[in-house]
Amino acid sequence: MSDIWLTVWFLAMGGGLLFFSIGVWRANSIVNKWPETSAAIIEKKLVRSTGRGRGFRPYIDYEFKIGAVPYRSTKVYKTFLEAMAKTQAQKKLDQLTSNPKVKYNPNDPNDCCMTVVRFGALQWFFLILGSVLFGFGLLALLAEIINRLAP
């Protein structure tokens, strides 16, 4: 019976890591196709994260115009990345220019973000590790099924 729980653990952990990695990759591929415009910073500060994880996040209130229509947002990241180390969040604030670039959805400019999280080494690691764990889980599940069907 304990073998089945190990199988479930491999499938759950691998599936979770794959889901996370593919979600980041998918969001990035969509946002990278969006047009870009300049924004005006209204307010910027370092705040404690209230979402997933503990840590800090850059709070950036900005506005931009598409044609004559003004839009306002505080969305920094398109993905669910929010909590980070205080120094990392402060670095993000310090790197801001007076008119930073904003990527926006041409069908709905309210759907926008200032930063696209690159699919970097950590996401590749999660993708590979998730694939390996999920693969082991599938093999263990197959072995369990074969063992139960064997006379």
C-alpha positions in Angstrom: 0.0 0.0 0.0 2.9 2.4 0.7 4.0 2.0 -2.9 0.9 3.6 -4.2 1.4 6.7 -2.1 4.9 7.1 -3.4 3.5 6.8 -6.9 0.9 9.4 -6.1 3.6 11.7 -4.7 5.7 11.4 -7.9 2.7 12.1 -10.1 1.5 15.1 -8.0 5.0 16.7 -7.6 5.9 16.1 -11.2 2.5 17.3 -12.4 2.7 20.4 -10.2 6.1 21.4 -11.5 5.1 20.8 -15.1 1.9 22.8 -14.6 4.0 25.7 -13.1 6.7 25.6 -15.8 4.2 25.4 -18.7 2.1 28.2 -17.2 5.1 30.6 -17.1 6.2 29.6 -20.6 2.6 30.0 -22.0 2.1 33.4 -20.4 5.5 34.7 -21.7 4.8 33.5 -25.2 1.5 35.4 -25.2 2.8 38.6 -23.6 5.9 38.8 -25.8 3.6 39.2 -28.8 1.8 42.2 -27.3 2.6 45.8 -28.3 4.5 48.0 -26.0 4.1 51.6 -24.9 5.5 54.1 -22.4 4.0 54.6 -19.0 4.1 57.3 -16.4 4.9 56.3 -12.9 2.3 57.6 -10.3 3.7 55.9 -7.3 6.4 53.3 -6.5 7.3 51.6 -3.2 8.4 48.4 -1.6 5.6 46.5 0.0 5.2 43.1 1.8 3.8 40.4 -0.3 0.2 39.5 0.5 -0.1 36.7 -2.0 1.8 33.4 -2.4 4.9 33.1 -0.4 6.5 35.5 2.0 8.7 38.4 1.1 8.4 41.7 -0.7 7.2 42.9 -4.0 7.6 46.2 -6.0 4.4 48.2 -5.9 4.2 50.3 -9.0 1.2 52.4 -9.8 1.4 53.6 -13.4 -0.7 54.9 -16.2 -0.4 54.8 -20.0 -2.5 55.9 -23.0 -3.6 54.0 -26.0 -4.7 56.6 -28.5 -6.6 59.1 -26.3 -7.8 56.6 -23.8 -6.0 56.5 -20.5 -5.4 53.3 -18.6 -4.1 52.7 -15.1 -2.6 49.6 -13.4 -0.4 48.2 -10.7 0.3 44.9 -12.5 4.0 44.4 -12.6 4.2 40.8 -13.6 1.9 38.8 -16.0 2.6 35.5 -14.2 1.8 34.8 -10.6 5.3 35.7 -9.5 4.9 38.1 -6.6 7.0 37.4 -3.5 10.8 37.9 -3.7 13.7 38.9 -1.5 13.7 42.5 -0.3 16.9 43.3 -2.2 15.5 41.9 -5.4 12.3 43.9 -5.1 14.2 47.1 -4.3 16.5 46.5 -7.3 13.4 46.3 -9.6 12.3 49.6 -8.2 15.7 51.2 -8.6 15.9 50.0 -12.3 12.8 51.9 -13.3 13.2 54.7 -15.7 10.8 57.7 -15.6 8.9 56.4 -18.5 9.1 52.6 -18.3 7.7 50.3 -21.0 4.4 48.5 -20.6 3.1 45.6 -22.6 -0.6 45.5 -23.1 -3.2 43.2 -24.7 -4.4 45.0 -27.8 -7.9 43.5 -27.3 -8.1 44.7 -23.7 -5.4 47.2 -22.6 -6.5 46.7 -19.0 -4.7 43.4 -19.3 -1.2 44.7 -19.1 2.2 44.3 -17.3 5.5 46.0 -16.9 7.8 43.0 -16.7 7.8 39.7 -18.5 9.4 36.9 -16.4 11.9 35.2 -18.6 11.8 31.5 -18.9 15.1 31.1 -17.3 17.3 28.5 -15.6 14.8 27.9 -12.7 11.9 27.3 -15.0 14.0 24.9 -17.1 15.0 23.1 -13.9 11.4 22.8 -12.8 10.3 21.6 -16.3 13.0 18.9 -16.4 12.5 17.8 -12.8 8.8 17.8 -13.2 9.1 15.6 -16.3 11.4 13.2 -14.5 9.2 12.9 -11.4 6.1 12.6 -13.5 7.8 9.9 -15.7 8.8 7.9 -12.6 5.3 8.2 -11.3 3.9 6.9 -14.6 6.4 4.0 -14.6 5.5 3.2 -11.0 1.8 3.3 -11.8 2.4 1.0 -14.8 4.4 -1.4 -12.6 1.6 -1.4 -10.0 -1.0 -2.2 -12.6 1.1 -5.0 -14.1 1.7 -6.5 -10.6 -2.0 -6.4 -9.8 -3.0 -8.0 -13.1 -0.3 -10.8 -12.9 -1.6 -14.1 -11.7 
